[in-house]
Amino acid sequence: MFFIKINNTELPTPCYYSVTAKDITGSDSGRYDETGLVHRNRVRSGVRTCEIKWRLPGSSSGALNAALSGELLAVTLLDPSTAGYVQCDMYAESVKSDFYQQQNADETESWWEISCRLVEY
């Protein structure tokens, strides 16, 4: 079992993983008249985002950051709402790398926390 693949390469097992599906509504949606009712123009439904976080040694962080750097990522992810895998085109935003724990005064052996949000096109 894996959680996520990017461009057919399996990524390390994350320490945090959350998938959300949301609707995109048109700019003409909202409460615009005296009735107070919501007027909603759903343009697209089920757009996935995936919040994900890894803790891994510095020797692995470069490969992970490279995998997340593409403009268009072909992603296969485990979607809890379907209890299976889905394939979609995504991009990574808010990629963040935090120093987590020092080991032997060596960057490659020390641990890093890398997190991002993957957003479906």
FIKOLZA-1660 file (N, C-alpha, C; in steps of 0.1 Angstrom, whole numbers, plus 5000, padded with zeros to 4 digits):
% residues 121
   i   px   py   pz ch aa at
   1 5008 4988 5000  A  M  N
   1 5000 5000 5000  A  M CA
   1 5009 5012 5000  A  M  C
   2 5005 5022 4992  A  F  N
   2 5012 5035 4992  A  F CA
   2 5001 5046 4994  A  F  C
   3 5006 5058 4998  A  F  N
   3 4997 5069 4999  A  F CA
   3 4996 5078 4986  A  F  C
   4 5008 5080 4981  A  I  N
   4 5009 5089 4969  A  I CA
   4 5020 5086 4960  A  I  C
   5 5018 5087 4947  A  K  N
   5 5028 5086 4937  A  K CA
   5 5027 5099 4929  A  K  C
   6 5039 5104 4925  A  I  N
   6 5040 5115 4916  A  I CA
   6 5048 5111 4904  A  I  C
   7 5042 5113 4892  A  N  N
   7 5048 5109 4879  A  N CA
   7 5053 5094 4880  A  N  C
   8 5044 5086 4886  A  N  N
   8 5046 5072 4887  A  N CA
   8 5057 5068 4897  A  N  C
   9 5062 5077 4905  A  T  N
   9 5072 5074 4915  A  T CA
   9 5066 5074 4929  A  T  C
  10 5067 5063 4936  A  E  N
  10 5061 5063 4950  A  E CA
  10 5069 5072 4959  A  E  C
  11 5062 5080 4966  A  L  N
  11 5068 5089 4976  A  L CA
  11 5069 5082 4990  A  L  C
  12 5077 5087 4999  A  P  N
  12 5078 5081 5012  A  P CA
  12 5065 5082 5019  A  P  C
  13 5063 5073 5029  A  T  N
  13 5050 5073 5037  A  T CA
  13 5050 5086 5045  A  T  C
  14 5039 5094 5044  A  P  N
  14 5038 5107 5051  A  P CA
  14 5035 5104 5066  A  P  C
  15 5038 5114 5074  A  C  N
  15 5034 5114 5088  A  C CA
  15 5020 5121 5090  A  C  C
  16 5016 5128 5080  A  Y  N
  16 5002 5135 5080  A  Y CA
  16 4997 5135 5066  A  Y  C
  17 4984 5131 5065  A  Y  N
  17 4978 5130 5051  A  Y CA
  17 4963 5133 5052  A  Y  C
  18 4959 5142 5045  A  S  N
  18 4944 5146 5045  A  S CA
  18 4940 5150 5031  A  S  C
  19 4929 5144 5026  A  V  N
  19 4924 5147 5013  A  V CA
  19 4910 5153 5015  A  V  C
  20 4908 5165 5008  A  T  N
  20 4895 5172 5008  A  T CA
  20 4890 5173 4994  A  T  C
  21 4877 5172 4992  A  A  N
  21 4871 5175 4979  A  A CA
  21 4861 5186 4981  A  A  C
  22 4863 5197 4973  A  K  N
  22 4854 5208 4975  A  K CA
  22 4848 5213 4961  A  K  C
  23 4838 5220 4962  A  D  N
  23 4831 5225 4950  A  D CA
  23 4837 5239 4947  A  D  C
  24 4837 5242 4934  A  I  N
  24 4841 5256 4929  A  I CA
  24 4828 5262 4925  A  I  C
  25 4825 5274 4930  A  T  N
  25 4813 5281 4926  A  T CA
  25 4817 5293 4918  A  T  C
  26 4807 5297 4909  A  G  N
  26 4809 5308 4900  A  G CA
  26 4809 5322 4908  A  G  C
  27 4814 5332 4901  A  S  N
  27 4814 5345 4908  A  S CA
  27 4800 5351 4910  A  S  C
  28 4790 5345 4903  A  D  N
  28 4777 5350 4904  A  D CA
  28 4769 5343 4916  A  D  C
  29 4776 5335 4924  A  S  N
  29 4770 5328 4935  A  S CA
  29 4770 5338 4947  A  S  C
  30 4760 5336 4956  A  G  N
  30 4760 5344 4968  A  G CA
  30 4746 5347 4972  A  G  C
  31 4744 5356 4982  A  R  N
  31 4731 5361 4986  A  R CA
  31 4730 5376 4981  A  R  C
  32 4724 5377 4969  A  Y  N
  32 4723 5389 4962  A  Y CA
  32 4709 5396 4963  A  Y  C
  33 4699 5390 4967  A  D  N
  33 4686 5396 4967  A  D CA
  33 4680 5397 4980  A  D  C
  34 4668 5402 4981  A  E  N
  34 4661 5405 4994  A  E CA
  34 4656 5392 5000  A  E  C
  35 4656 5381 4993  A  T  N
  35 4650 5368 4998  A  T CA
  35 4660 5362 5009  A  T  C
  36 4673 5365 5008  A  G  N
  36 4683 5360 5017  A  G CA
  36 4686 5345 5014  A  G  C
  37 4681 5340 5003  A  L  N
  37 4685 5326 4999  A  L CA
  37 4698 5326 4992  A  L  C
  38 4705 5315 4993  A  V  N
  38 4717 5314 4986  A  V CA
  38 4715 5310 4971  A  V  C
  39 4721 5318 4962  A  H  N
  39 4720 5315 4948  A  H CA
  39 4734 5310 4944  A  H  C
  40 4735 5297 4941  A  R  N
  40 4747 5290 4939  A  R CA
  40 4749 5285 4925  A  R  C
  41 4760 5289 4919  A  N  N
  41 4763 5284 4906  A  N CA
  41 4775 5275 4907  A  N  C
  42 4773 5262 4908  A  R  N
  42 4784 5252 4910  A  R CA
  42 4790 5250 4897  A  R  C
  43 4803 5254 4895  A  V  N
  43 4810 5253 4882  A  V CA
  43 4817 5240 4881  A  V  C
  44 4822 5235 4892  A  R  N
  44 4829 5222 4892  A  R CA
  44 4828 5216 4906  A  R  C
  45 4826 5203 4907  A  S  N
  45 4825 5196 4920  A  S CA
  45 4836 5187 4922  A  S  C
  46 4839 5184 4935  A  G  N
  46 4849 5174 4938  A  G CA
  46 4864 5177 4935  A  G  C
  47 4867 5189 4935  A  V  N
  47 4881 5193 4933  A  V CA
  47 4890 5189 4945  A  V  C
  48 4899 5181 4943  A  R  N
  48 4907 5175 4954  A  R CA
  48 4919 5184 4958  A  R  C
  49 4921 5185 4971  A  T  N
  49 4933 5190 4977  A  T CA
  49 4939 5180 4987  A  T  C
  50 4952 5179 4988  A  C  N
  50 4958 5170 4997  A  C CA
  50 4968 5177 5005  A  C  C
  51 4966 5178 5018  A  E  N
  51 4975 5183 5028  A  E CA
  51 4984 5171 5032  A  E  C
  52 4997 5173 5031  A  I  N
  52 5006 5162 5033  A  I CA
  52 5019 5167 5040  A  I  C
  53 5024 5158 5049  A  K  N
  53 5036 5162 5056  A  K CA
  53 5045 5150 5058  A  K  C
  54 5058 5151 5056  A  W  N
  54 5068 5141 5058  A  W CA
  54 5078 5145 5068  A  W  C
  55 5083 5135 5076  A  R  N
  55 5095 5137 5084  A  R CA
  55 5105 5127 5079  A  R  C
  56 5117 5132 5074  A  L  N
  56 5126 5123 5068  A  L CA
  56 5140 5129 5069  A  L  C
  57 5150 5120 5067  A  P  N
  57 5164 5125 5068  A  P CA
  57 5168 5134 5056  A  P  C
  58 5177 5143 5059  A  G  N
  58 5182 5152 5049  A  G CA
  58 5186 5146 5036  A  G  C
  59 5191 5133 5037  A  S  N
  59 5195 5126 5025  A  S CA
  59 5184 5123 5015  A  S  C
  60 5171 5123 5020  A  S  N
  60 5160 5121 5012  A  S CA
  60 5152 5133 5008  A  S  C
  61 5155 5144 5014  A  S  N
  61 5147 5157 5012  A  S CA
  61 5149 5162 4998  A  S  C
  62 5161 5161 4993  A  G  N
  62 5163 5167 4979  A  G CA
  62 5154 5160 4969  A  G  C
  63 5153 5147 4969  A  A  N
  63 5145 5139 4959  A  A CA
  63 5130 5143 4961  A  A  C
  64 5126 5144 4973  A  L  N
  64 5112 5148 4976  A  L CA
  64 5109 5162 4970  A  L  C
  65 5117 5171 4974  A  N  N
  65 5115 5185 4969  A  N CA
  65 5116 5186 4953  A  N  C
  66 5124 5178 4947  A  A  N
  66 5124 5177 4933  A  A CA
  66 5111 5171 4927  A  A  C
  67 5106 5161 4933  A  A  N
  67 5093 5155 4929  A  A CA
  67 5082 5165 4930  A  A  C
  68 5082 5174 4939  A  L  N
  68 5071 5184 4941  A  L CA
  68 5073 5196 4933  A  L  C
  69 5084 5198 4926  A  S  N
  69 5087 5211 4920  A  S CA
  69 5082 5212 4906  A  S  C
  70 5076 5202 4900  A  G  N
  70 5071 5203 4886  A  G CA
  70 5059 5212 4885  A  G  C
  71 5057 5218 4874  A  E  N
  71 5045 5226 4871  A  E CA
  71 5032 5218 4871  A  E  C
  72 5033 5207 4865  A  L  N
  72 5022 5197 4864  A  L CA
  72 5026 5184 4869  A  L  C
  73 5019 5179 4879  A  L  N
  73 5023 5166 4885  A  L CA
  73 5012 5156 4882  A  L  C
  74 5016 5145 4877  A  A  N
  74 5006 5134 4875  A  A CA
  74 5006 5126 4888  A  A  C
  75 4995 5127 4895  A  V  N
  75 4994 5122 4909  A  V CA
  75 4984 5110 4909  A  V  C
  76 4989 5100 4916  A  T  N
  76 4980 5089 4921  A  T CA
  76 4979 5089 4936  A  T  C
  77 4967 5091 4941  A  L  N
  77 4967 5093 4956  A  L CA
  77 4956 5084 4961  A  L  C
  78 4958 5080 4974  A  L  N
  78 4948 5073 4981  A  L CA
  78 4937 5082 4986  A  L  C
  79 4925 5080 4981  A  D  N
  79 4914 5089 4985  A  D CA
  79 4904 5082 4994  A  D  C
  80 4904 5087 5007  A  P  N
  80 4896 5080 5017  A  P CA
  80 4881 5080 5013  A  P  C
  81 4876 5090 5006  A  S  N
  81 4862 5090 5002  A  S CA
  81 4858 5079 4993  A  S  C
  82 4867 5074 4985  A  T  N
  82 4864 5063 4976  A  T CA
  82 4870 5050 4980  A  T  C
  83 4878 5050 4991  A  A  N
  83 4885 5038 4996  A  A CA
  83 4894 5032 4985  A  A  C
  84 4899 5040 4977  A  G  N
  84 4908 5035 4966  A  G CA
  84 4917 5047 4961  A  G  C
  85 4923 5044 4950  A  Y  N
  85 4932 5053 4944  A  Y CA
  85 4926 5061 4933  A  Y  C
  86 4929 5074 4931  A  V  N
  86 4925 5082 4920  A  V CA
  86 4937 5088 4914  A  V  C
  87 4935 5091 4901  A  Q  N
  87 4946 5097 4894  A  Q CA
  87 4941 5111 4889  A  Q  C
  88 4950 5121 4891  A  C  N
  88 4946 5135 4887  A  C CA
  88 4959 5143 4885  A  C  C
  89 4957 5154 4878  A  D  N
  89 4968 5163 4876  A  D CA
  89 4967 5174 4887  A  D  C
  90 4978 5176 4893  A  M  N
  90 4979 5185 4904  A  M CA
  90 4991 5194 4903  A  M  C
  91 4992 5204 4912  A  Y  N
  91 5004 5212 4914  A  Y CA
  91 5006 5213 4929  A  Y  C
  92 5018 5215 4933  A  A  N
  92 5022 5217 4947  A  A CA
  92 5023 5232 4951  A  A  C
  93 5016 5236 4962  A  E  N
  93 5018 5249 4966  A  E CA
  93 5021 5249 4981  A  E  C
  94 5027 5260 4985  A  S  N
  94 5031 5262 4999  A  S CA
  94 5040 5251 5004  A  S  C
  95 5050 5248 4996  A  V  N
  95 5060 5237 5000  A  V CA
  95 5069 5244 5010  A  V  C
  96 5070 5237 5022  A  K  N
  96 5077 5242 5033  A  K CA
  96 5086 5231 5038  A  K  C
  97 5099 5235 5041  A  S  N
  97 5109 5226 5047  A  S CA
  97 5113 5232 5060  A  S  C
  98 5111 5224 5071  A  D  N
  98 5115 5228 5084  A  D CA
  98 5126 5219 5090  A  D  C
  99 5136 5224 5096  A  F  N
  99 5145 5216 5103  A  F CA
  99 5138 5210 5115  A  F  C
 100 5140 5196 5117  A  Y  N
 100 5132 5189 5127  A  Y CA
 100 5141 5184 5138  A  Y  C
 101 5152 5177 5135  A  Q  N
 101 5160 5172 5146  A  Q CA
 101 5174 5170 5141  A  Q  C
 102 5184 5174 5148  A  Q  N
 102 5198 5172 5145  A  Q CA
 102 5203 5159 5149  A  Q  C
 103 5211 5153 5139  A  Q  N
 103 5217 5140 5142  A  Q CA
 103 5232 5141 5138  A  Q  C
 104 5241 5138 5147  A  N  N
 104 5255 5138 5145  A  N CA
 104 5261 5150 5138  A  N  C
 105 5255 5161 5140  A  A  N
 105 5260 5174 5134  A  A CA
 105 5261 5173 5119  A  A  C
 106 5253 5165 5113  A  D  N
 106 5253 5163 5098  A  D CA
 106 5240 5165 5092  A  D  C
 107 5240 5174 5082  A  E  N
 107 5227 5178 5075  A  E CA
 107 5220 5166 5069  A  E  C
 108 5228 5157 5063  A  T  N
 108 5222 5145 5056  A  T CA
 108 5216 5135 5065  A  T  C
 109 5221 5134 5078  A  E  N
 109 5216 5125 5088  A  E CA
 109 5205 5132 5096  A  E  C
 110 5205 5145 5097  A  S  N
 110 5195 5152 5105  A  S CA
 110 5181 5150 5098  A  S  C
 111 5170 5153 5106  A  W  N
 111 5157 5151 5101  A  W CA
 111 5150 5164 5098  A  W  C
 112 5142 5163 5087  A  W  N
 112 5135 5175 5082  A  W CA
 112 5121 5172 5081  A  W  C
 113 5113 5182 5082  A  E  N
 113 5098 5181 5080  A  E CA
 113 5094 5189 5068  A  E  C
 114 5089 5182 5058  A  I  N
 114 5085 5189 5045  A  I CA
 114 5070 5187 5044  A  I  C
 115 5064 5198 5041  A  S  N
 115 5049 5198 5040  A  S CA
 115 5045 5206 5028  A  S  C
 116 5033 5203 5022  A  C  N
 116 5028 5211 5011  A  C CA
 116 5013 5208 5010  A  C  C
 117 5007 5215 5001  A  R  N
 117 4993 5213 4997  A  R CA
 117 4994 5209 4982  A  R  C
 118 4988 5198 4978  A  L  N
 118 4986 5195 4964  A  L CA
 118 4972 5198 4960  A  L  C
 119 4971 5205 4949  A  V  N
 119 4958 5210 4944  A  V CA
 119 4955 5205 4930  A  V  C
 120 4943 5200 4928  A  E  N
 120 4939 5194 4915  A  E CA
 120 4937 5206 4905  A  E  C
 121 4942 5204 4893  A  Y  N
 121 4939 5213 4882  A  Y CA
 121 4925 5213 4878  A  Y  C
% end
